[in-house]
Amino acid sequence: MRKRRLVIAATAFAAGVGLLPGPAQAQPVAADPHKAAVPDTDPAAAEAAGAEVFSSLEDRTTRTPGPAAKNRAASASAADALSIRLHGWGTSAHGVFLHSTFRGTENPLDVTIAWGDGTTEAFPAGTDRPLESRHSYAEVGDYTITVTATDPVSNTQATNKVAIRTKGSDFTPHSPLRLLDTRNGTGVEKGKVPGNWYTSVKVTGQGTVPDNVTAVVLNLTVTNTTDSGHIIASGSGRTKPDTSSVNYGPGQTVPNLVVMPVGSDGRVNLDNIGWGSVDLIVDMTGYFTPAASSGYKALSPTRFVDTREGKGAAKGQVSGQGSFGVQVAGVGGVPKGATAVALNLTVTNPHEAGHLTVHPSGQATPTASNLNFTAGQTVANSVIVPIGPDGRIVVRNGSWKPADVVIDVNGYYTPDSNAAYVPNHPTPARVLDTRESKPLAARDYLHRLNVPNVEAFVLNTTVTNTTGSGHLSVAPDPNSPEQYENGTAVPPARPMSSNLNWTAGKTVANLVQARPAEGGTVAFWNQSWENIDLIIDYFGHYGTD
């Protein structure tokens, strides 16, 4: 059933006037929101900062006389007074913090902590201050931490346990599955989503998605538009963010990939921020859970396919209703055994409107689509797709006429990677909007400072106020933060890959899983000859610690 909610209409990105191109000069990007660390010394402060705090209070303490107590009556009395209070929360993808408070004795305590993964540590402690402990798990998941305090004077023991969950989640690929189509009533009551209202899509229980899903990979398509606006995707029950997921104009069909948290009811909300009604289509290709599965491994953008040159596929346009396979595993840095691949899919020189569908080899073409286009359009969209058992994926041209296809691979998912997904809490955040400062000059780039132990950032990039055609390239920048600070940075080599394509007057968005250089930065290149405005929304990151 479609839900209705009154929201304040947001103005679509306004068209701007381009400035004359200036000399290339790197510009810094605003600080990353997740760099503001969750406090790891106070449960109340951690909860106020958005951490999920897991607690076990004193009344859950189990007390026993020590096994070697000489005066068991005195020992039992002391044991009845000794208590433990536990608070724990995730601090990173794999790291947790434990705050243990002891009461009921003035004697020094011998404390052991069994972290629930087979490791145990011993600490001295007292009742004058909490014991603060940190631990990093090899795998994401749910763990039960057991804390035992021994009073060696009375030889009494007290034990308490707390169940805790890591912040990070691993990825499980899923064959492309259509969850929502308002045009025919799939997953919702048939009918367009009105302006300034919203609908929601059920994620849990669909296909093989379990109840403990934390985030989901969705290809979101808006079509049959009559006005300008944008769509905001957010987890049900969460605060609606100020970011955007898909921007559209009248008469457009526009897709974009989103990686979104799932609400406690297993749903994702889709707000239509505009005055006109729209149809929405949602296709799922994978999900994240707090259970060991596949972690992410980023690559420098690598071109796997270009049908214009015959790279990775036969030279020449893909025929209408035609398909071709692409060997992914064991090629270009993607190992055998990878479960899914993250790529940027571009169509160019199409002869009529249509769509592209990417799916694992060995399966029938699904009803899902990844990229929609019109005649003569060059447009890109991010895709996360499972890899078939033979290490291949298949690309199908859903148009009746031929088109060229370009594929750049940005990374892959594998059980051998420990880089787990950590969404920004509580919602995605806008970290850059050049409309509030100055445009990104022609042939210039912005840099984003690296953060330790991040395999890749999950970002939504939007280009607006365009006065000509061009494309955006996002790639690692080998300059260190110190080099930018002291003025010794050297402009990095201009990337050959593309992440987002636009034409004059268009506002275009695309998801980017951006790999930072080791000890360096991420560079955002304006590859056009006119100035543009760039907007960067931060959705989360893949963390390795």
C-alpha positions in Angstrom: 0.0 0.0 0.0 1.3 3.4 -0.9 2.0 5.6 2.1 1.5 9.4 2.1 3.5 11.9 3.9 3.6 15.7 3.6 7.1 17.0 3.1 8.6 20.3 2.2 9.3 20.5 -1.5 13.0 20.9 -2.4 13.9 23.0 -5.4 15.5 21.1 -8.2 19.1 22.0 -8.8 19.1 25.4 -10.5 20.8 25.9 -13.8 23.9 28.1 -13.5 26.2 30.1 -15.7 29.6 28.6 -16.4 32.7 30.6 -15.8 35.8 30.9 -18.0 38.2 27.9 -17.5 41.0 28.6 -15.1 44.3 26.9 -14.4 44.3 23.5 -12.8 44.6 23.8 -9.0 43.6 21.1 -6.5 40.9 22.2 -4.0 40.3 20.6 -0.7 37.0 18.8 0.1 35.2 19.2 3.4 36.1 16.9 6.3 34.6 13.4 6.3 31.7 13.0 8.7 32.9 9.7 10.1 36.2 11.2 11.2 34.4 12.6 14.1 35.0 9.6 16.3 32.4 8.0 18.5 33.5 8.6 22.1 35.0 5.4 23.6 35.0 6.3 27.3 31.4 7.1 28.2 28.3 5.1 27.3 26.0 8.1 27.4 28.3 10.1 25.2 28.6 7.2 22.7 24.8 6.8 22.5 24.4 10.6 22.0 26.9 10.4 19.2 24.8 7.8 17.4 26.4 4.5 18.5 24.3 1.5 19.3 25.2 0.8 22.9 24.7 -2.8 24.2 24.2 -3.1 27.9 24.0 -5.7 30.7 23.2 -4.2 34.1 24.2 -5.3 37.7 21.1 -7.5 38.1 22.4 -9.9 35.5 25.5 -10.6 37.5 26.1 -14.2 38.5 27.9 -14.5 41.9 29.7 -17.5 43.3 32.1 -18.2 46.1 35.6 -18.8 44.9 36.6 -22.5 44.5 39.4 -22.2 47.1 37.6 -20.1 49.7 38.5 -21.2 53.3 35.6 -19.4 54.9 32.8 -20.1 52.5 30.2 -18.2 54.5 32.3 -15.0 54.4 33.0 -15.7 50.8 29.4 -16.1 49.9 28.6 -12.8 51.7 31.3 -11.0 49.7 30.1 -12.6 46.5 26.5 -11.3 47.1 27.9 -7.7 47.1 30.2 -7.9 44.1 28.5 -6.8 40.9 29.4 -6.0 37.3 27.8 -3.5 34.9 28.7 -3.8 31.2 28.3 -1.4 28.2 29.7 -2.1 24.8 29.6 -0.5 21.3 31.2 -0.7 17.9 33.9 1.8 17.2 34.8 0.7 13.6 34.0 -2.0 11.1 35.6 -4.8 13.3 36.5 -2.9 16.5 34.5 -2.7 19.8 34.8 -0.9 23.1 33.8 -2.4 26.4 33.1 -0.3 29.5 33.0 -2.4 32.7 32.0 -1.1 36.1 32.6 -3.0 39.3 30.9 -2.5 42.7 30.6 -4.1 46.1 34.2 -4.3 47.3 37.2 -2.1 47.9 39.7 -4.8 47.1 41.7 -4.9 43.9 40.2 -7.3 41.4 41.5 -9.8 38.9 39.4 -9.5 35.7 39.3 -11.8 32.7 37.4 -10.9 29.5 36.4 -13.6 27.1 35.6 -11.8 23.9 33.5 -14.5 22.3 35.8 -15.3 19.5 38.1 -17.7 21.4 40.4 -15.0 22.8 40.7 -14.1 26.5 42.5 -11.2 28.2 43.3 -10.6 31.8 43.3 -7.1 33.5 43.8 -5.7 37.0 40.8 -3.5 38.0 39.2 -1.8 40.9 35.9 -0.2 41.8 37.3 3.3 41.8 37.1 3.7 38.0 35.6 1.7 35.1 37.8 -0.8 33.1 38.0 0.4 29.5 38.9 -2.3 27.0 39.2 -2.5 23.2 39.1 -5.5 20.9 39.0 -6.1 17.1 37.3 -9.2 15.6 38.6 -11.0 12.6 35.1 -11.3 11.3 32.0 -9.1 11.6 29.1 -10.5 13.5 27.3 -10.9 16.8 29.4 -11.9 19.8 28.8 -12.5 23.5 31.5 -11.0 25.8 31.9 -12.6 29.2 33.5 -10.6 32.1 34.6 -12.4 35.2 35.9 -10.5 38.3 37.7 -12.3 41.1 38.3 -10.7 44.5 41.5 -12.5 45.6 41.1 -11.4 49.2 37.8 -13.1 49.8 38.3 -15.5 46.8 34.9 -14.6 45.4 33.8 -14.3 41.8 31.2 -12.4 39.8 30.3 -12.9 36.1 28.3 -10.9 33.6 27.7 -11.2 29.9 26.8 -8.7 27.2 25.8 -9.5 23.6 27.4 -7.0 21.1 27.5 -6.5 17.4 30.2 -5.0 15.2 29.5 -1.9 13.2 30.6 -3.5 9.9 28.5 -5.8 7.7 29.6 -8.2 4.9 28.1 -8.4 1.4 26.1 -11.2 0.0 25.4 -11.0 -3.7 21.9 -11.7 -5.0 20.7 -12.4 -8.5 19.0 -9.2 -9.8 15.5 -9.1 -8.4 12.8 -6.6 -9.0 11.3 -5.5 -5.7 9.1 -2.5 -6.8 7.5 -1.2 -10.0 4.7 1.3 -9.5 3.7 0.9 -13.2 2.3 -2.5 -12.7 1.9 -2.9 -9.0 5.0 -5.0 -8.2 5.6 -4.6 -4.5 3.2 -1.7 -4.0 -0.3 -0.6 -5.1 -0.3 0.3 -8.8 0.0 4.0 -9.5 2.5 6.8 -9.7 4.0 8.3 -6.5 2.5 11.8 -6.1 4.7 14.9 -5.7 5.9 15.5 -2.1 4.7 12.0 -1.0 6.5 8.7 -0.6 6.3 5.0 -1.0 8.3 2.2 0.6 9.7 -1.0 -0.6 9.9 -4.3 1.4 13.4 -5.8 1.5 13.4 -8.5 4.1 11.9 -11.8 3.0 12.3 -10.9 -0.7 14.4 -13.5 -2.5 16.9 -14.8 0.0 17.2 -11.6 2.1 17.2 -12.5 5.8 15.7 -10.5 8.7 19.0 -9.3 10.0 19.9 -7.3 6.9 21.6 -4.0 7.7 21.9 -2.4 4.2 20.9 -3.2 0.7 22.1 -2.5 -2.8 19.3 -1.2 -5.0 19.1 0.1 -8.6 16.6 2.9 -8.4 14.9 4.1 -11.6 12.5 7.0 -11.9 10.4 7.3 -15.1 7.3 8.9 -16.5 8.2 12.2 -15.0 6.3 15.4 -15.6 8.4 17.9 -13.7 11.8 18.3 -12.1 12.7 16.9 -8.7 14.7 14.2 -7.0 14.2 11.0 -5.0 15.6 10.5 -1.5 16.1 6.9 -0.4 16.4 6.2 3.4 15.9 3.4 5.9 12.3 3.2 7.2 12.0 4.8 10.6 15.2 6.8 10.2 15.5 10.6 9.8 15.1 11.6 6.2 18.6 12.9 5.0 19.3 16.1 3.2 21.0 14.2 0.4 19.5 13.0 -2.9 19.6 9.6 -4.6 18.2 10.3 -8.1 17.7 13.7 -9.9 15.2 13.9 -12.7 13.7 16.4 -15.2 10.4 16.3 -17.1 10.1 13.4 -19.5 13.3 11.6 -18.3 14.0 8.1 -17.3 16.9 8.1 -14.9 18.6 5.3 -12.9 21.1 5.4 -10.0 22.6 2.8 -7.7 22.1 3.3 -3.9 23.5 1.5 -0.9 21.0 2.1 1.8 20.4 1.1 5.5 17.3 -0.9 6.0 14.8 0.1 8.6 13.9 -2.1 11.6 10.7 -3.1 9.8 12.7 -4.4 6.8 11.8 -1.5 4.5 13.4 1.4 2.6 11.5 4.6 2.0 11.5 6.5 -1.3 10.5 10.2 -1.0 9.5 12.0 -4.2 10.8 15.6 -3.7 9.1 17.5 -6.5 5.7 18.7 -7.5 5.0 16.1 -10.2 4.1 12.5 -9.8 6.6 9.8 -11.0 6.8 6.0 -11.4 9.6 4.2 -9.5 11.3 0.9 -10.2 13.6 -0.8 -7.7 15.9 -3.7 -8.5 18.1 -5.5 -5.9 21.5 -7.1 -6.5 22.8 -7.8 -3.0 22.6 -7.0 0.7 24.7 -6.6 3.9 24.4 -8.5 7.1 26.5 -8.7 10.4 27.7 -12.2 9.4 30.9 -13.3 7.7 30.4 -13.3 3.9 32.2 -11.2 1.3 34.3 -8.1 2.0 35.1 -5.4 -0.5 38.4 -4.9 -2.3 38.9 -1.7 -4.2 40.8 -1.4 -7.5 42.0 1.7 -9.4 39.4 2.1 -12.1 40.2 -0.4 -14.8 38.7 -0.5 -18.3 37.5 -4.0 -19.0 35.2 -3.4 -22.0 35.0 -0.9 -24.8 33.1 -2.1 -27.8 34.3 0.9 -29.9 37.8 -0.6 -29.7 37.1 -4.3 -29.3 38.5 -4.3 -25.8 37.1 -7.2 -23.7 34.4 -7.8 -26.3 34.0 -8.0 -30.1 34.6 -4.7 -31.8 31.5 -3.0 -33.0 28.2 -2.0 -31.5 26.1 -4.5 -29.5 23.1 -5.4 -31.7 19.5 -4.6 -30.6 18.3 -7.4 -28.2 21.8 -8.8 -28.3 24.1 -9.9 -25.4 27.8 -10.5 -24.8 29.7 -12.1 -22.0 32.6 -10.6 -20.1 35.3 -12.6 -18.3 35.7 -10.9 -14.9 37.3 -13.4 -12.4 41.0 -13.9 -13.0 41.3 -10.8 -15.2 42.5 -7.2 -14.4 43.1 -7.7 -10.7 39.8 -9.5 -9.9 40.8 -13.0 -8.5 39.1 -16.3 -9.1 36.7 -16.9 -6.2 35.3 -13.3 -6.2 31.6 -13.3 -5.6 30.6 -10.0 -7.2 32.1 -7.1 -9.0 31.5 -3.3 -8.7 31.6 -1.6 -12.1 30.7 1.6 -13.9 28.6 0.9 -17.0 28.4 3.4 -19.8 26.3 3.3 -23.0 27.3 5.6 -25.9 26.2 6.1 -29.5 22.8 4.3 -29.1 20.5 4.5 -32.1 17.3 4.6 -30.1 16.0 4.5 -26.5 16.5 1.4 -24.5 18.2 -0.1 -21.4 21.1 -2.3 -20.5 20.8 -5.3 -18.1 23.8 -6.9 -16.4 23.5 -10.3 -14.7 25.6 -13.3 -13.7 26.4 -15.8 -16.5 24.5 -19.1 -16.5 21.2 -17.4 -15.7 18.3 -16.2 -17.8 18.1 -12.4 -18.3 16.1 -11.0 -15.4 13.4 -8.4 -15.7 15.7 -5.9 -13.8 17.5 -3.1 -15.7 20.7 -1.3 -14.8 20.9 1.7 -17.2 18.3 3.5 -19.3 19.2 5.7 -22.3 17.7 7.7 -25.1 18.9 7.9 -28.7 22.3 9.5 -29.0 22.8 9.7 -25.3 26.1 8.9 -23.4 25.1 8.0 -19.8 26.7 5.9 -17.0 25.5 4.1 -14.0 27.2 2.1 -11.2 26.4 -1.6 -11.0 27.2 -4.2 -8.4 26.5 -7.6 -9.9 27.2 -11.2 -8.9 29.8 -13.1 -10.9 28.6 -16.4 -12.5 30.2 -19.8 -11.7 32.4 -19.5 -14.8 33.7 -16.1 -13.6 31.7 -14.2 -16.2 28.9 -11.6 -16.3 26.5 -10.9 -19.2 25.5 -7.6 -20.6 22.2 -7.4 -22.7 21.1 -4.5 -24.9 17.4 -4.1 -24.3 17.0 -1.7 -27.2 15.9 -2.8 -30.7 18.9 -1.0 -32.2 22.6 -1.2 -31.6 24.7 0.7 -29.1 28.3 0.9 -27.8 29.1 -0.3 -24.2 32.0 0.7 -21.9 32.7 -1.0 -18.6 35.2 0.2 -15.9 35.7 -2.1 -12.9 36.2 -0.3 -9.6 36.4 -3.3 -7.2 35.1 -6.7 -6.2 33.7 -8.7 -3.3 35.5 -11.7 -1.9 35.5 -13.8 1.3 39.2 -13.1 1.5 38.7 -9.3 2.1 37.9 -8.1 5.7 36.7 -4.6 4.5 33.2 -4.5 5.9 30.6 -1.8 5.1 29.9 0.8 7.7 27.0 3.2 6.9 27.1 6.8 8.0 25.0 7.2 11.1 22.2 8.1 11.4 21.8 9.1 7.7 23.9 9.9 4.6 25.5 13.3 4.9 26.4 16.0 2.4 30.1 16.7 2.6 30.6 19.1 -0.4 28.4 21.4 -2.5 30.5 23.8 -4.7 27.3 25.9 -5.3 28.0 27.2 -1.8 31.6 28.1 -2.6 32.9 28.2 -6.1 32.5 25.9 -9.2 35.0 23.2 -10.0 37.0 24.7 -12.9 37.3 23.1 -16.3 40.0 20.4 -16.4 40.6 20.9 -12.6 40.2 18.5 -9.7 39.2 18.4 -6.1 40.9 16.2 -3.5 39.5 14.3 -0.5 41.8 13.5 2.4 42.3 9.9 3.1 41.2 8.3 6.4 43.2 5.3 7.9 41.9 1.8 7.4 39.4 2.8 4.7 39.3 0.5 1.7 36.8 2.7 -0.2 34.3 5.5 0.3 30.7 5.0 -0.8 29.6 8.3 -2.3 26.9 9.8 -4.4 28.3 12.3 -6.8 26.1 14.9 -8.6 27.1 17.3 -11.3 24.9 20.3 -12.0 25.0 23.8 -13.6 26.6 22.3 -16.7 27.1 24.4 -19.8 28.6 21.8 -22.1 29.3 18.0 -22.3 31.8 16.2 -20.2 32.5 13.5 -17.7 33.7 13.1 -14.1 36.6 10.8 -13.1 37.1 9.7 -9.6 40.5 8.0 -8.9 43.2 7.6 -6.2 45.6 10.5 -5.8 49.1 9.5 -4.6 49.7 12.8 -2.9 49.7 12.5 0.9 47.8 14.9 3.2 51.1 16.4 4.3 52.0 17.2 0.7 48.8 19.2 0.3 49.3 20.9 3.6 52.9 22.0 2.8 52.3 22.9 -0.8 54.5 20.1 -2.3 51.7 18.1 -3.9 52.2 17.3 -7.6 49.0 17.1 -9.8 48.3 13.4 -10.3 48.0 11.8 -13.7 44.7 12.5 -15.4 42.5 9.4 -15.2 41.4 7.6 -18.4 38.2 6.2 -16.9 34.9 7.9 -16.3 32.3 7.7 -13.5 29.6 10.1 -14.7 28.7 11.7 -18.0 26.6 14.8 -18.7 25.4 17.1 -21.4 24.8 20.9 -21.3 22.0 21.9 -18.9 21.7 18.5 -17.3 21.9 17.5 -13.6 23.3 14.0 -13.4 24.1 11.7 -10.4 26.0 8.5 -10.0 27.2 6.4 -7.1 31.0 6.0 -6.7 32.9 3.5 -4.6 36.0 5.6 -4.4 39.4 4.1 -3.5 41.8 6.3 -1.7 45.5 6.0 -2.5 47.6 4.4 0.3 48.4 7.3 2.6 46.9 9.7 -0.1 43.7 11.0 -1.3 40.8 10.6 -3.7 40.7 13.0 -6.7 37.5 14.2 -8.4 38.3 15.4 -11.9 36.2 17.7 -14.1 37.1 16.3 -17.5 35.1 18.9 -19.4 36.1 22.3 -20.9 33.5 24.2 -18.9 33.1 24.8 -15.1 30.6 22.7 -13.2 29.2 22.4 -9.7 29.9 19.2 -7.9 27.9 17.8 -5.0 29.2 14.9 -2.9 27.0 12.9 -0.5 28.7 10.5 1.9 26.8 7.2 2.4 29.5 5.2 4.3 32.8 3.4 3.8 34.4 -0.1 3.8 36.6 -0.3 6.8 39.3 -2.8 7.5 40.0 -2.4 11.2 
